[in-house]
Amino acid sequence: MLFAIIASRISDFYKAHVFWRKIERALALYQRGEARSDGLQLTSAKMTLRIEWLARSVHPWDRDLPAQKSERLFSHQCLDDTHAALGRLFAEIPVLETIEVQVRRDALHPPILLGTVGRDSFKDGDYYSSTAMKLRAIGLSFRMNNLCLEEIEAN
């Protein structure tokens, strides 16, 4: 088990190194056949993912519940799914610094969650036990009324 963890971290480090090395190579203009051996000097780079997804509807077994209860289940599930997806994105993409996210109920309506989450702030959200508070703490905005998510206007 320990070997797998160490191997995974080494693999993540290698992937990040390869990524940054590709940026440095792209900035090394002398590779284009120029006589000069200097290139552009990298001073800063930040990887941001802009992502949008549609929230899952409640399980078919729960669709016959009263509307208010079904909507609360949907909202709770949406918050949990969002937190899990953000954690997986940061885990799978080691060079990722920030994620700009929008979650919609369907493609035609305004988002129900939106915001920008940084890798460091995502870790800080673990202080809270409530998923809703974790998401607010890490930078997501959403409106809830009677424990149900409502649409918000994107800026």
C-alpha positions in Angstrom: 0.0 0.0 0.0 2.8 2.4 0.9 4.6 1.6 -2.3 1.4 2.4 -4.3 1.1 5.8 -2.6 4.8 6.7 -3.2 4.6 5.5 -6.8 1.5 7.6 -7.4 3.2 10.7 -6.0 6.3 10.1 -8.1 4.0 9.7 -11.2 2.2 13.0 -10.3 5.5 14.8 -9.9 6.7 13.4 -13.3 3.5 14.5 -15.1 3.9 18.0 -13.6 7.5 18.1 -14.6 6.8 17.0 -18.1 4.0 19.7 -18.4 6.2 22.5 -17.2 9.1 21.3 -19.4 6.8 21.5 -22.4 6.1 25.2 -21.5 9.8 25.9 -21.2 10.5 24.3 -24.5 7.7 26.3 -26.2 9.3 29.5 -24.8 12.8 28.5 -26.0 12.6 30.4 -29.3 16.0 29.3 -30.5 14.5 25.9 -31.4 12.9 27.5 -34.4 16.3 27.7 -36.1 17.3 31.1 -34.8 20.9 31.9 -34.4 20.4 33.4 -30.9 20.5 30.9 -28.0 18.2 32.9 -25.7 14.5 32.5 -25.4 11.7 33.9 -23.4 12.2 33.6 -19.7 9.3 32.0 -17.8 8.4 34.1 -14.7 4.9 32.8 -13.9 2.4 30.3 -15.2 -0.9 29.2 -13.7 -3.2 26.4 -14.9 -6.9 27.1 -14.7 -9.7 24.8 -15.8 -13.0 26.2 -16.8 -15.6 23.5 -16.5 -19.4 23.3 -16.6 -21.6 20.3 -16.0 -25.2 19.4 -15.6 -26.3 18.1 -12.2 -27.6 14.6 -12.0 -31.3 14.2 -11.3 -32.5 12.2 -8.4 -32.5 8.4 -8.6 -35.5 7.0 -10.4 -36.7 5.3 -7.2 -36.9 8.7 -5.6 -38.8 10.5 -8.4 -42.2 9.6 -7.0 -41.5 11.4 -3.7 -43.3 14.6 -3.0 -41.8 17.5 -4.9 -40.3 19.3 -1.9 -38.5 16.1 -0.6 -37.3 15.2 -4.1 -35.9 18.7 -4.6 -34.1 18.5 -1.3 -32.6 15.2 -2.3 -31.5 16.7 -5.6 -29.9 19.7 -3.9 -28.0 17.5 -1.3 -26.8 15.2 -4.1 -25.7 18.1 -6.3 -23.6 19.6 -3.4 -22.0 16.2 -2.6 -21.3 15.5 -6.3 -19.7 18.9 -6.8 -17.4 18.5 -3.9 -16.4 15.0 -5.0 -15.8 16.1 -8.6 -13.6 19.0 -7.6 -11.6 16.8 -5.3 -11.1 14.3 -8.1 -10.1 17.0 -10.6 -7.4 18.3 -8.3 -6.2 14.8 -7.6 -6.1 13.7 -11.3 -4.5 16.9 -12.6 -1.5 17.8 -10.4 -0.6 21.0 -12.3 -4.1 22.4 -11.9 -4.1 25.5 -9.7 -7.7 26.7 -10.0 -11.0 25.5 -11.3 -13.7 27.9 -12.6 -16.9 25.9 -12.2 -20.6 26.2 -13.1 -23.2 23.6 -12.3 -26.5 23.8 -14.1 -29.8 21.9 -13.6 -30.1 21.9 -17.4 -28.4 23.5 -20.3 -31.0 26.2 -20.9 -31.2 27.7 -17.4 -28.8 29.8 -15.3 -26.3 27.9 -13.0 -27.2 26.7 -9.5 -23.6 26.7 -8.3 -20.7 28.8 -9.6 -17.3 30.1 -8.6 -13.6 29.7 -8.7 -11.8 27.2 -6.4 -8.1 27.2 -5.8 -6.2 24.0 -4.9 -5.1 25.4 -1.5 -8.5 26.7 -0.6 -10.0 23.3 -1.5 -7.9 21.7 1.3 -9.0 24.4 3.7 -12.7 23.5 3.2 -12.3 20.3 5.2 -12.6 22.3 8.4 -16.4 22.2 7.9 -18.6 19.1 8.3 -21.4 20.4 6.1 -20.8 20.0 2.3 -22.7 23.2 1.7 -20.3 25.1 4.1 -17.3 23.4 2.6 -18.3 24.6 -0.9 -19.0 28.2 0.3 -15.6 28.2 2.2 -13.7 27.2 -1.0 -15.3 29.9 -3.2 -18.5 28.6 -4.7 -21.7 30.6 -4.7 -25.2 29.3 -4.5 -28.6 30.2 -3.2 -30.7 27.8 -1.1 -34.3 28.3 0.0 -35.8 25.8 2.3 -32.7 23.4 1.7 -33.3 23.6 -2.1 -30.9 25.0 -4.6 -32.1 27.9 -6.7 -30.8 29.4 -10.0 -28.3 32.3 -9.7 -27.4 34.8 -12.3 -23.9 34.3 -13.7 -21.8 37.5 -14.0 
